[in-house]
Amino acid sequence: MSLEHRICVIDNVSNGFDIYRLDSGQFVRTLVTREPIRTYPKGVAFANNCQAIIGGSDHGYVYIFERKSGCLLGKLAHARNDGVQTIEVSTMHLGKTSGLTH
């Protein structure tokens, strides 16, 4: 859920993830993955200041979508025939005080 952009994304347990507006409950679009092999909840998260949506699958892929257009930006192969249920997104800002070297 993004309170700033007033939208939420849920696993539709059918063919991907659905985006809804929080203020009206209006359906915006479906981010299509593929028909499920097994139906169980899959994680979904916003990334890159809510510009991207990342979601798991029951067939081993992590899907990355552009939020505004719904276009598939890419797929990451994680497991051959297993599901990806948990998604965690982290933002890391590197600066002079980070202690990391280049």
Residue pairs with C-beta under 8 A, 6 or more apart in sequence:
1 7
1 8
1 9
1 22
2 8
2 46
2 50
3 22
4 50
5 50
5 67
6 21
6 22
6 23
7 19
7 20
7 21
7 22
7 28
7 67
8 19
8 20
8 22
9 17
9 18
9 19
9 20
9 31
9 44
9 46
9 53
9 55
10 17
10 18
10 20
10 44
11 17
11 41
11 42
11 43
11 44
11 55
12 18
12 30
13 36
13 39
13 41
14 35
14 36
15 30
15 32
15 33
15 34
15 35
15 36
16 30
16 31
16 32
16 33
16 34
16 55
16 63
17 30
17 31
17 33
17 44
17 53
17 55
17 65
18 27
18 28
18 29
18 30
18 31
19 27
19 28
19 29
19 30
19 31
19 53
19 67
19 70
20 26
20 27
20 28
21 28
29 70
30 70
31 53
31 55
31 63
31 65
31 70
31 72
32 72
33 55
33 57
33 61
33 63
34 57
34 59
36 58
36 59
37 58
37 59
38 58
38 83
39 58
40 58
40 83
40 85
41 85
42 55
42 56
42 57
42 58
42 83
42 84
42 85
42 87
43 55
43 56
43 84
43 85
43 86
43 87
43 88
44 53
44 54
44 55
44 56
44 87
45 53
45 54
45 55
45 87
45 88
45 89
46 52
46 53
46 54
46 67
46 89
47 53
47 54
47 64
47 89
47 91
50 67
51 66
51 67
51 68
52 64
52 65
52 66
52 67
52 73
53 64
53 65
53 66
53 67
54 62
54 63
54 64
54 65
54 87
54 89
55 62
55 63
55 65
55 87
56 62
56 63
56 83
56 84
56 85
56 86
56 87
57 63
57 83
57 84
58 83
59 81
59 83
60 77
60 78
60 79
60 80
60 81
60 82
60 83
60 84
61 75
61 76
61 77
61 78
61 84
62 75
62 76
62 78
62 84
62 87
63 72
63 74
63 75
64 72
64 73
64 74
64 75
64 76
65 71
65 72
65 73
66 73
78 84
94 100
